[in-house]
């Protein structure tokens, strides 16, 4: 029998870092999609239509910014833009980042 993937591939630091970042981003996205509607509905007491409207903001921004973001990545190198995007995502997930005075 042969394994599905060669474990020696995990010795590559670039691949290991990429897999870790992918796991973190997926965790944040899934938590937002699962916990977000419950918090908006039950925690804040918002109407179902308002919750749906609020949850549609992310996909709408993704659809509108897909092409411009691709053009920026093509001009400014993917590695730099990955760092900028992950930094922005990390800042948004920081505890207290969205608590306004």
N, CA, C and O of each residue as an XYZ file, in Angstrom:
404
protein
N       0.835     -1.175      0.000
C       0.000      0.000      0.000
C       0.883      1.242      0.000
O       1.951      1.270      0.611
N       0.416      2.249     -0.688
C       1.139      3.523     -0.696
C       0.235      4.591     -0.075
O      -0.983      4.564     -0.252
N       0.839      5.526      0.649
C       0.021      6.577      1.277
C      -0.570      7.520      0.234
O      -0.086      7.612     -0.894
N      -1.609      8.203      0.634
C      -2.261      9.157     -0.252
C      -1.314     10.309     -0.599
O      -1.238     10.730     -1.753
N      -0.595     10.812      0.404
C       0.435     11.826      0.164
C       1.731     11.371      0.828
O       1.714     10.631      1.811
N       2.833     11.818      0.284
C       4.125     11.511      0.889
C       4.343     12.459      2.065
O       4.295     13.677      1.890
N       4.579     11.924      3.250
C       4.777     12.755      4.431
C       6.031     13.600      4.330
O       6.154     14.600      5.036
N       6.961     13.223      3.471
C       8.176     14.018      3.298
C       7.862     15.399      2.699
O       8.666     16.324      2.813
N       6.699     15.530      2.068
C       6.304     16.832      1.526
C       6.098     17.857      2.632
O       6.259     19.056      2.404
N       5.742     17.394      3.829
C       5.504     18.317      4.932
C       6.784     18.915      5.498
O       6.727     19.786      6.367
N       7.932     18.462      5.020
C       9.212     19.055      5.431
C       9.480     20.365      4.693
O      10.365     21.126      5.085
N       8.732     20.629      3.641
C       8.899     21.872      2.878
C       8.253     23.009      3.669
O       7.044     22.992      3.896
N       9.057     24.009      4.095
C       8.497     25.085      4.923
C       7.449     25.934      4.202
O       6.516     26.427      4.836
N       7.587     26.107      2.910
C       6.605     26.898      2.165
C       5.253     26.177      2.145
O       4.211     26.797      2.357
N       5.277     24.876      1.891
C       4.037     24.107      1.864
C       3.399     24.052      3.250
O       2.185     24.202      3.382
N       4.212     23.839      4.279
C       3.689     23.769      5.639
C       3.057     25.095      6.051
O       1.981     25.110      6.649
N       3.717     26.205      5.735
C       3.170     27.524      6.053
C       1.877     27.769      5.290
O       0.910     28.286      5.849
N       1.858     27.402      4.031
C       0.648     27.582      3.222
C      -0.522     26.770      3.770
O      -1.651     27.259      3.818
N      -0.259     25.545      4.178
C      -1.322     24.713      4.745
C      -1.828     25.279      6.068
O      -3.027     25.244      6.343
N      -0.914     25.800      6.888
C      -1.324     26.392      8.170
C      -2.183     27.636      7.935
O      -3.208     27.814      8.594
N      -1.774     28.489      7.008
C      -2.554     29.692      6.712
C      -3.910     29.332      6.137
O      -4.913     29.969      6.461
N      -3.951     28.319      5.288
C      -5.228     27.881      4.722
C      -6.155     27.368      5.816
O      -7.356     27.636      5.787
N      -5.608     26.635      6.777
C      -6.421     26.133      7.887
C      -6.953     27.280      8.736
O      -8.112     27.252      9.148
N      -6.128     28.289      9.004
C      -6.575     29.430      9.799
C      -7.658     30.234      9.087
O      -8.660     30.611      9.693
N      -7.453     30.492      7.806
C      -8.442     31.250      7.039
C      -9.758     30.475      6.962
O     -10.831     31.061      7.106
N      -9.683     29.172      6.737
C     -10.901     28.351      6.684
C     -11.627     28.350      8.015
O     -12.857     28.382      8.054
N     -10.870     28.312      9.113
C     -11.481     28.334     10.438
C     -12.240     29.629     10.673
O     -13.365     29.610     11.173
N     -11.634     30.745     10.319
C     -12.293     32.043     10.503
C     -13.535     32.138      9.618
O     -14.583     32.603     10.066
N     -13.420     31.705      8.376
C     -14.565     31.784      7.466
C     -15.725     30.906      7.933
O     -16.875     31.343      7.921
N     -15.432     29.682      8.340
C     -16.493     28.788      8.784
C     -17.115     29.272     10.087
O     -18.326     29.164     10.278
N     -16.293     29.804     10.980
C     -16.840     30.337     12.225
C     -17.774     31.506     11.933
O     -18.825     31.640     12.560
N     -17.392     32.339     10.991
C     -18.232     33.473     10.626
C     -19.548     33.007     10.019
O     -20.609     33.543     10.342
N     -19.483     32.014      9.146
C     -20.694     31.545      8.478
C     -21.616     30.753      9.394
O     -22.825     30.720      9.167
N     -21.067     30.112     10.431
C     -21.891     29.314     11.330
C     -22.351     30.132     12.527
O     -23.531     30.116     12.876
N     -21.431     30.843     13.153
C     -21.745     31.579     14.372
C     -22.381     32.931     14.056
O     -23.229     33.406     14.811
N     -21.985     33.548     12.959
C     -22.472     34.876     12.613
C     -23.981     35.010     12.575
O     -24.527     35.884     13.248
N     -24.678     34.176     11.810
C     -26.133     34.317     11.764
C     -26.808     34.085     13.122
O     -27.780     34.760     13.460
N     -26.293     33.141     13.885
C     -26.877     32.890     15.208
C     -26.688     34.086     16.122
O     -27.606     34.474     16.844
N     -25.492     34.673     16.090
C     -25.234     35.828     16.937
C     -26.107     37.014     16.518
O     -26.687     37.692     17.366
N     -26.196     37.259     15.217
C     -27.005     38.382     14.747
C     -28.482     38.190     15.090
O     -29.168     39.136     15.477
N     -28.958     36.967     14.944
C     -30.371     36.689     15.183
C     -30.710     36.607     16.669
O     -31.618     37.289     17.145
N     -29.980     35.774     17.390
C     -30.318     35.536     18.794
C     -29.632     36.523     19.728
O     -30.245     37.022     20.672
N     -28.372     36.802     19.465
C     -27.617     37.689     20.347
C     -28.029     39.141     20.248
O     -28.188     39.823     21.260
N     -28.202     39.614     19.016
C     -28.583     41.010     18.813
C     -30.074     41.194     18.578
O     -30.573     42.320     18.596
N     -30.787     40.094     18.358
C     -32.233     40.167     18.172
C     -32.657     40.777     16.846
O     -33.733     41.370     16.759
N     -31.843     40.646     15.823
C     -32.182     41.215     14.510
C     -33.185     40.333     13.783
O     -33.254     39.125     14.012
N     -33.959     40.954     12.906
C     -34.933     40.252     12.080
C     -34.202     39.369     11.068
O     -33.062     39.654     10.702
N     -34.847     38.319     10.625
C     -34.243     37.375      9.695
C     -33.816     38.062      8.397
O     -32.752     37.756      7.858
N     -34.630     38.979      7.895
C     -34.289     39.688      6.657
C     -33.037     40.536      6.836
O     -32.212     40.608      5.926
N     -32.878     41.177      7.987
C     -31.695     41.991      8.253
C     -30.464     41.102      8.379
O     -29.385     41.463      7.908
N     -30.620     39.937      9.014
C     -29.507     38.991      9.122
C     -29.074     38.539      7.733
O     -27.879     38.479      7.446
N     -30.020     38.225      6.881
C     -29.698     37.831      5.508
C     -29.001     38.935      4.744
O     -28.060     38.681      3.992
N     -29.458     40.157      4.932
C     -28.825     41.301      4.274
C     -27.397     41.484      4.780
O     -26.482     41.719      3.991
N     -27.208     41.378      6.088
C     -25.864     41.534      6.660
C     -24.931     40.420      6.192
O     -23.761     40.679      5.907
N     -25.425     39.196      6.108
C     -24.587     38.074      5.686
C     -24.282     38.105      4.196
O     -23.336     37.457      3.749
N     -25.065     38.846      3.421
C     -24.805     38.928      1.978
C     -23.746     39.972      1.640
O     -23.316     40.059      0.490
N     -23.323     40.760      2.612
C     -22.326     41.798      2.341
C     -20.983     41.206      1.911
O     -20.353     41.719      0.987
N     -20.540     40.140      2.566
C     -19.253     39.515      2.229
C     -19.198     38.995      0.801
O     -18.279     39.348      0.062
N     -20.157     38.163      0.386
C     -20.145     37.691     -1.000
C     -20.290     38.825     -2.019
O     -19.721     38.748     -3.108
N     -21.035     39.862     -1.683
C     -21.182     40.989     -2.590
C     -19.852     41.711     -2.793
O     -19.483     42.039     -3.921
N     -19.141     41.955     -1.704
C     -17.827     42.603     -1.801
C     -16.861     41.715     -2.570
O     -16.080     42.216     -3.380
N     -16.897     40.404     -2.334
C     -16.022     39.484     -3.061
C     -16.304     39.517     -4.563
O     -15.380     39.507     -5.377
N     -17.579     39.557     -4.920
C     -17.939     39.590     -6.334
C     -17.503     40.887     -6.997
O     -17.042     40.880     -8.138
N     -17.648     42.000     -6.287
C     -17.285     43.297     -6.872
C     -15.775     43.531     -6.911
O     -15.280     44.228     -7.797
N     -15.045     42.960     -5.965
C     -13.615     43.239     -5.873
C     -12.732     42.155     -6.485
O     -11.508     42.292     -6.477
N     -13.314     41.086     -7.013
C     -12.527     39.989     -7.559
C     -11.596     40.410     -8.679
O     -10.402     40.113     -8.636
N     -12.120     41.093     -9.674
C     -11.293     41.509    -10.814
C     -10.280     42.585    -10.413
O      -9.104     42.448    -10.753
N     -10.680     43.656     -9.701
C      -9.668     44.633     -9.289
C      -8.575     44.021     -8.409
O      -7.406     44.380     -8.547
N      -8.932     43.113     -7.520
C      -7.928     42.478     -6.670
C      -6.975     41.631     -7.510
O      -5.772     41.604     -7.249
N      -7.500     40.951     -8.502
C      -6.637     40.172     -9.392
C      -5.656     41.047    -10.150
O      -4.497     40.670    -10.323
N      -6.103     42.204    -10.601
C      -5.203     43.125    -11.291
C      -4.105     43.643    -10.359
O      -2.951     43.766    -10.768
N      -4.460     43.943     -9.122
C      -3.461     44.417     -8.156
C      -2.441     43.319     -7.866
O      -1.243     43.592     -7.789
N      -2.904     42.087     -7.706
C      -1.983     40.982     -7.446
C      -1.044     40.783     -8.623
O       0.145     40.534     -8.424
N      -1.552     40.888     -9.847
C      -0.703     40.738    -11.024
C       0.384     41.803    -11.076
O       1.484     41.537    -11.560
N       0.093     42.998    -10.589
C       1.065     44.092    -10.652
C       2.003     44.136     -9.454
O       3.149     44.563     -9.594
N       1.549     43.709     -8.286
C       2.334     43.881     -7.066
C       2.861     42.578     -6.468
O       3.310     42.575     -5.322
N       2.819     41.505     -7.191
C       3.328     40.213     -6.732
C       2.405     39.562     -5.709
O       1.936     40.207     -4.771
N       2.159     38.290     -5.907
C       1.223     37.545     -5.070
C       1.708     37.420     -3.629
O       0.894     37.484     -2.708
N       2.992     37.247     -3.413
C       3.495     37.054     -2.048
C       3.240     38.283     -1.187
O       2.807     38.165     -0.041
N       3.506     39.452     -1.733
C       3.281     40.695     -0.987
C       1.793     40.877     -0.680
O       1.430     41.254      0.434
N       0.946     40.613     -1.651
C      -0.487     40.786     -1.443
C      -1.039     39.752     -0.457
O      -1.984     40.042      0.276
N      -0.461     38.559     -0.435
C      -0.875     37.555      0.539
C      -0.585     38.043      1.945
O      -1.413     37.900      2.845
N       0.594     38.618      2.133
C       0.942     39.153      3.454
C       0.014     40.301      3.856
O      -0.421     40.377      5.005
N      -0.281     41.175      2.929
C      -1.177     42.295      3.224
C      -2.570     41.772      3.584
O      -3.172     42.232      4.554
N      -3.079     40.824      2.816
C      -4.405     40.275      3.075
C      -4.490     39.537      4.397
O      -5.459     39.699      5.139
N      -3.475     38.721      4.701
C      -3.480     38.006      5.972
C      -3.319     38.962      7.145
O      -3.900     38.739      8.208
N      -2.540     40.019      6.968
C      -2.400     41.016      8.036
C      -3.729     41.719      8.299
O      -4.115     41.925      9.450
N      -4.421     42.083      7.229
C      -5.727     42.725      7.386
C      -6.744     41.799      8.028
O      -7.513     42.222      8.892
N      -6.754     40.537      7.612
C      -7.659     39.567      8.220
C      -7.356     39.329      9.685
O      -8.268     39.189     10.499
N      -6.073     39.282     10.024
C      -5.677     39.102     11.422
C      -6.100     40.298     12.259
O      -6.581     40.140     13.381
N      -5.919     41.491     11.714
C      -6.315     42.698     12.453
C      -7.829     42.712     12.685
O      -8.289     43.144     13.743
N      -8.586     42.253     11.725
C     -10.039     42.218     11.878
C     -10.513     41.192     12.880
O     -11.594     41.335     13.451
N      -9.717     40.154     13.103
C     -10.096     39.109     14.059
C      -9.567     39.386     15.461
O      -9.900     38.660     16.398
N      -8.760     40.412     15.619
C      -8.176     40.728     16.918
C      -9.286     41.079     17.912
O     -10.187     41.848     17.579
N      -9.233     40.531     19.117
C     -10.285     40.848     20.097
C     -10.370     42.349     20.362
O      -9.368     43.002     20.653
N     -11.538     42.858     20.259
C     -11.749     44.279     20.509
C     -11.553     45.158     19.289
O     -11.672     46.379     19.389
N     -11.254     44.566     18.136
C     -10.989     45.383     16.950
C     -12.234     46.135     16.481
O     -12.122     47.204     15.880
N     -13.418     45.584     16.753
C     -14.640     46.198     16.251
C     -15.465     46.856     17.341
O     -16.616     47.222     17.104
N     -14.904     47.013     18.520
C     -15.623     47.703     19.597
C     -15.347     49.194     19.508
O     -14.233     49.641     19.778
N     -16.329     49.940     19.140
C     -16.164     51.374     18.965
C     -16.417     52.075     20.295
O     -17.249     51.627     21.083
N     -15.715     53.156     20.548
C     -15.924     53.863     21.829
C     -17.300     54.488     21.943
O     -17.614     55.110     22.958
